[in-house]
Amino acid sequence: MKFETIAIAHRGASALVTLNRPDKLNAMSLMMKEELIRALHDLDADAKTRVIVLTGAGQKAFTAGADIQEFAGRTPTDQWHMYEHGTLYDAIERAGKPIIAMINGYCFGGGLELAMACDIRVASDRATLGQTEINIGIIPGGGGSQRLPRLVGLGNALRLTLTGDRIDATEAMRIGLVDEVVPHARLEQRAFEIAEKIGTRSALAVRLAKQAVRASARLPLDQGLRYEQGLFALAMGSEDKEEGVRAFLAKRDPVWKDR
Ligand code: COA
């Protein structure tokens, strides 16, 4: 896989995907979004990769959002075609494997939307977050108006979206926008601790669990419960279920086949 705007490194069963334009605070150009979609698609299909961690290059930014330069001159038709093509945010949510946002600094606008599309958010105590589109006269277009209230509630979502204010990691943690805050020096260690633990589980069970929990954001409760039951019934037919039960009863560690 050859990329210009991102970098990929493999560490054990995890893949680290780095947004790599540090001189532009990792602002997401259209090329970067396309490369990310391609990389996530390939890593999702790669049998050796069990968990994906997403971060930004350099000491300052996760990503300062969409590349604002590319907004100049963009027409409604251009924008519509981009949506028809399928968005990065949808690709993250649809990926079978878990994706962890390792938020190492500025996380604004489309960058916050990127983090919110991920499955788990771990932030450095130096991170600053904001739904800042209003500051340049637009609104969130990568899912922010829908995912933010689901994470932090209507009031906090409206406050952040209408003011464009930036908040620190502690405040983000308090309102549920990130799941953990750790000292900057420990960020990578903690993100990979989580990734590696997930990597020791049955990859099939992990996929089913992600799909089930993710469905809670788009289905009414009765349909979500039915959906969970369908996936649970599917899990009952897996070799890993038989192995997991046998291992528990024999008081030994399970050996997963991921099927
Ligand atoms: N798109 C394109 N370029 C961006 C960018 C973005 N979203 N965010 C930062 N950059 C570029 C700057 O233009 C600058 O480029 P230059 O050196 O060629 O002039 C470089 O990244 C460094 O940014 P700078 O503003 O000098 O850094 P700073 O530390 O003073 O400020 C921010 C950092 C994040 C507060 C500021 O860059 C900012 O407000 N960025 C926009 C954030 C935003 O609203 N994003 C949502 C977009 S919808």
Boltz pocket constraint, residues with backbone or C-beta under 6 A from the ligand:
constraints:
  - pocket:
      binder: B
      contacts: [[A, 22], [A, 23], [A, 24], [A, 25], [A, 27], [A, 28], [A, 64], [A, 65], [A, 66], [A, 67], [A, 68], [A, 69], [A, 106], [A, 108], [A, 109], [A, 110], [A, 132], [A, 133], [A, 135]]
      max_distance: 6.0
